[in-house]
Amino acid sequence: MPNSYSFFAAGKPAPQGSKKVHRYVKGRAILGESSAAVNPWRAVISISAHKLQPAQWHATLPVSLTLTFVFARPKSHFRANGNLKGNAPQHCVTRIGDLDKLCRAVFDALTGIAYDDDSQVFSLQAERRYAVGNEPQGVHITITTIDV
């Protein structure tokens, strides 16, 4: 069994924020995700991870994750002819999702597929960037087991 595998989950990354009360049943709060986009996004990650992982791959050891979130550039970054403006920002620092909340969605999506629990994530390297050319939105994920 390899100790690492990589895959790409295509789609618009959605941050997993705090839970919020959706309704009350018999005096008890029923909590749900604060964003409607996070559950479909986690499903995309889970399906991609399951479909693309090597046979019999499931980490029981600590894991290291490398995550690169790719976002489409806003239309305001481009000239009318489609060329990138000279003053378009190089780094993705707009309010498109806090990096920690983007990572949280991936951690939960991989639970039960790549590892038993997200507490096994020992090391994390993460970044967010704009897509280059016709590159699709999504997240590049590499999962590596760490020998203890």
Salt bridges, closest charged atoms under 4 A:
GLU33 OE2 - LYS19 NZ 2.38
GLU33 OE2 - ARG42 NH1 3.30
ASP98 OD1 - ARG95 NH1 3.56
ASP116 OD1 - HIS58 NE2 2.58
GLU135 OE2 - ARG129 NH2 2.73
GLU135 OE2 - HIS140 NE2 3.65
